[in-house]
Amino acid sequence: MIEIDRTSASLNKFSIYAGLGVPEIWRVAKGQVRIFLLTGEGYEEHDTSRAFRFLPAQVISEFLARGLAEGERKVAIAFRAWVREHKS
């Protein structure tokens, strides 16, 4: 689940996602990616995803910012190279 806030906050929807059993939420607000993982008591913020442990939220945020500044295609190529280098 990726939630992008444009006009209203998504935080009040977390209980709905938890009820549906969504294991993690990537929330993008003000250019920053925050990753929330479902636990027994709701969602807790973490630096990395369960699905992509090698990919910190900060790196995702940096590539999003670069995409806006440098263009999507160029940054997509750089992102693929970064993933190949860091994925084990």
Backbone torsions as a table, in degrees:
resi	resn	phi	psi	omega
1	MET	NA	125.8	174.1
2	ILE	-119.8	124.3	-178.6
3	GLU	-114.1	125.9	178.0
4	ILE	-115.2	117.5	-179.7
5	ASP	-85.8	124.5	174.4
6	ARG	-117.8	-47.8	-176.4
7	THR	-121.4	-22.1	179.9
8	SER	-141.6	153.4	-177.2
9	ALA	-73.0	142.0	179.1
10	SER	-92.0	-9.9	-175.1
11	LEU	-58.0	-32.8	-179.2
12	ASN	-73.9	-7.4	177.6
13	LYS	-93.7	-6.3	-175.1
14	PHE	-59.3	-36.1	-179.6
15	SER	-66.3	-32.1	176.4
16	ILE	-66.5	-47.0	179.3
17	TYR	-62.1	-40.0	178.4
18	ALA	-62.7	-42.5	178.3
19	GLY	-62.1	-30.0	177.5
20	LEU	-84.1	-9.3	179.4
21	GLY	80.1	23.4	177.8
22	VAL	-66.2	116.9	-171.6
23	PRO	-69.9	-28.1	177.6
24	GLU	-155.1	153.6	179.6
25	ILE	-127.2	131.0	171.1
26	TRP	-103.5	118.3	-177.0
27	ARG	-109.9	125.6	178.6
28	VAL	-111.6	118.9	178.0
29	ALA	-145.4	131.0	179.8
30	LYS	54.2	39.3	175.4
31	GLY	78.2	2.3	-178.7
32	GLN	-113.1	135.4	176.7
33	VAL	-94.6	131.7	175.0
34	ARG	-125.0	135.1	-176.9
35	ILE	-110.1	127.4	179.3
36	PHE	-118.4	129.4	179.8
37	LEU	-109.6	138.6	179.8
38	LEU	-72.5	129.7	175.9
39	THR	-122.7	-175.4	178.7
40	GLY	-63.7	-20.8	-175.5
41	GLU	-114.1	14.2	-177.7
42	GLY	122.8	-149.5	-177.9
43	TYR	-104.3	141.6	174.4
44	GLU	-124.6	139.9	179.2
45	GLU	-74.7	138.0	177.9
46	HIS	-135.0	160.0	179.8
47	ASP	-75.6	-27.1	-177.2
48	THR	-132.5	162.8	178.4
49	SER	-83.2	153.5	171.3
50	ARG	-69.3	-37.2	-176.7
51	ALA	-74.8	-33.1	-176.6
52	PHE	-128.7	70.1	-173.9
53	ARG	-60.6	-25.0	-178.1
54	PHE	-81.3	-4.5	-171.0
55	LEU	-116.8	95.3	179.8
56	PRO	-69.2	149.9	178.3
57	ALA	-56.6	-36.8	-179.5
58	GLN	-62.7	-38.2	178.7
59	VAL	-67.1	-41.9	177.3
60	ILE	-59.9	-44.6	179.0
61	SER	-60.0	-42.1	179.9
62	GLU	-63.3	-43.0	179.1
63	PHE	-68.3	-35.4	175.4
64	LEU	-61.4	-44.5	179.2
65	ALA	-63.8	-42.7	178.4
66	ARG	-62.4	-38.7	179.5
67	GLY	-60.6	-38.6	177.5
68	LEU	-69.0	-37.7	-175.9
69	ALA	-82.9	-38.5	-170.9
70	GLU	-108.2	-12.2	-177.5
71	GLY	105.1	140.8	-173.2
72	GLU	-63.0	-46.1	-175.5
73	ARG	-60.6	-49.0	-178.9
74	LYS	-60.2	-43.4	-177.0
75	VAL	-74.4	-31.9	176.2
76	ALA	-61.6	-40.0	177.1
77	ILE	-64.6	-44.2	178.8
78	ALA	-64.3	-38.5	179.5
79	PHE	-65.1	-44.8	177.7
80	ARG	-58.2	-42.7	178.7
81	ALA	-63.4	-41.1	179.3
82	TRP	-63.0	-42.9	-180.0
83	VAL	-62.9	-45.9	178.8
84	ARG	-58.1	-39.0	-178.5
85	GLU	-71.2	-35.7	-172.3
86	HIS	-101.8	-15.2	-179.6
87	LYS	-77.9	130.1	179.1
88	SER	-119.7	NA	NA
